[in-house]
Amino acid sequence: MTRLGDQSAYLKQVLLIFIVAVTLNYLWEVAQAPLYVGLENWNSVWWHCFVAALGDGVLVLLIFVVGWITFRRFDWYVHPNGRALAVMLVTGLFISIGIEWVAIKMLGRWAYTADMRLLPGLDVGLVPILQMLLLPPAIFRIAARWHSQGITAARKT
């Protein structure tokens, strides 16, 4: 494969991860919307959740970059071991706690309803923390499967 071909393959893989991340995070955002003040009205939920899912997609790409730097492999998530899973979980944990804490405590960007369970000691929502712990491994697994299928198809031609 030429250098330009490598760059094209990398770009396609990053785009695939982003699309899968936005899709799964959108579903999560819609499901958790009633836990946020002001999102009880479904008329505003769709757009708000889409914008939030785009941001979540960027955060998943940040997790991807941390893994790429850590393992010095672009495809580090394709056959994940315990260390790769740890990178996903630890990075997702720090990102989600940091964003929730800053958005709630410092910026006042959003507020939780009484139904949101809080992480003791930090008073940030448990559901958005779980989002960045549970979804990235699923996102990377889906992207890895499609990546492997693409390689297999390319070898057949």
C-alpha positions in Angstrom: 0.0 0.0 0.0 1.3 3.4 -0.8 1.9 6.1 1.8 -1.2 7.9 0.5 -3.1 4.6 0.7 -2.0 4.3 4.3 -3.3 7.7 5.2 -6.6 7.0 3.4 -7.0 3.8 5.4 -6.2 5.6 8.7 -8.7 8.3 7.9 -11.4 5.8 7.0 -10.7 3.9 10.3 -10.9 7.1 12.4 -14.1 8.1 10.6 -15.6 4.7 11.3 -14.8 5.0 15.0 -16.3 8.5 15.1 -19.5 7.4 13.3 -20.0 4.3 15.5 -19.2 6.5 18.6 -21.7 9.2 17.6 -24.4 6.6 16.9 -24.1 4.7 20.1 -23.6 7.8 22.2 -26.7 9.4 20.7 -28.8 6.5 21.8 -27.3 6.7 25.3 -27.9 10.5 25.4 -31.5 10.1 24.5 -32.0 7.4 27.1 -30.4 9.5 29.9 -32.0 12.9 28.9 -34.7 12.7 31.5 -32.0 12.7 34.2 -31.1 16.3 33.2 -33.0 19.5 34.1 -34.6 21.0 31.1 -34.5 17.9 28.9 -37.8 16.5 30.2 -39.5 18.1 27.1 -38.8 15.8 24.1 -39.0 18.7 21.6 -35.6 19.9 22.6 -34.0 16.5 23.3 -33.3 15.3 19.8 -31.1 18.2 18.8 -29.4 18.6 22.2 -28.6 14.9 22.3 -27.2 15.0 18.8 -24.8 17.8 19.7 -23.8 16.0 22.9 -23.2 12.8 20.9 -20.9 14.7 18.5 -18.9 15.8 21.5 -18.9 12.2 22.8 -17.6 11.0 19.5 -14.7 13.5 19.9 -14.0 12.1 23.4 -13.9 8.5 22.0 -11.4 9.7 19.4 -9.4 11.2 22.3 -9.4 7.7 24.0 -8.3 6.3 20.6 -5.4 8.8 20.4 -4.3 7.9 24.0 -4.2 4.3 23.0 -2.3 5.0 19.8 0.3 7.0 21.8 0.5 4.4 24.5 0.9 1.4 22.3 2.4 3.1 19.3 0.0 1.2 17.1 -2.8 2.7 15.1 -4.8 -0.6 15.3 -4.2 -1.1 19.1 -7.9 -1.7 19.7 -8.4 -4.4 17.1 -7.1 -7.2 19.3 -7.3 -5.6 22.8 -5.6 -7.2 25.7 -6.0 -6.2 29.4 -3.7 -3.2 29.0 -5.8 -1.9 26.0 -9.0 -2.3 28.0 -7.4 -0.5 31.0 -6.4 2.4 28.7 -10.0 2.6 27.5 -11.5 2.5 31.0 -9.0 4.7 32.8 -9.1 7.4 30.0 -12.9 7.2 29.8 -13.1 7.5 33.6 -10.9 10.6 33.8 -12.5 12.3 30.8 -16.1 11.7 32.0 -15.4 12.8 35.6 -13.5 15.8 34.5 -16.1 17.0 32.0 -19.0 16.4 34.4 -17.2 18.1 37.3 -16.3 21.2 35.2 -19.7 21.4 33.6 -21.6 21.1 36.8 -19.4 22.7 39.4 -17.5 25.4 37.5 -19.6 26.3 34.4 -23.1 25.5 35.5 -23.7 24.1 31.9 -26.3 21.6 33.1 -28.0 20.3 36.1 -29.3 16.9 37.2 -32.8 15.9 38.2 -33.4 14.2 41.5 -33.4 10.9 39.6 -29.7 11.1 38.7 -27.5 8.9 41.0 -24.4 10.8 42.0 -20.8 9.5 42.4 -20.1 9.9 46.2 -17.5 12.5 47.0 -17.5 14.2 43.7 -21.3 14.7 43.3 -21.2 14.1 39.5 -23.7 11.9 37.7 -23.1 8.2 37.7 -24.9 7.6 34.4 -22.6 9.8 32.2 -19.6 8.2 34.0 -20.9 4.8 33.0 -21.4 6.0 29.5 -17.6 6.6 29.0 -16.8 3.3 30.7 -19.2 1.0 28.9 -19.5 2.5 25.4 -15.9 2.9 24.3 -15.1 -0.8 24.6 -18.2 -1.6 22.6 -17.4 1.1 20.0 -13.9 -0.2 19.5 -15.1 -3.8 19.3 -17.5 -2.8 16.5 -14.9 -0.8 14.7 -12.4 -3.6 15.1 -14.8 -6.1 13.6 -15.5 -3.8 10.6 -11.7 -3.2 10.3 -11.0 -6.9 10.2 -13.8 -7.5 7.7 -12.4 -4.8 5.5 -8.9 -6.3 5.6 -10.3 -9.7 4.7 -12.3 -8.3 1.8 -9.3 -6.4 0.5 -7.2 -9.6 0.6 -9.8 -11.5 -1.5 -9.6 -8.9 -4.3 
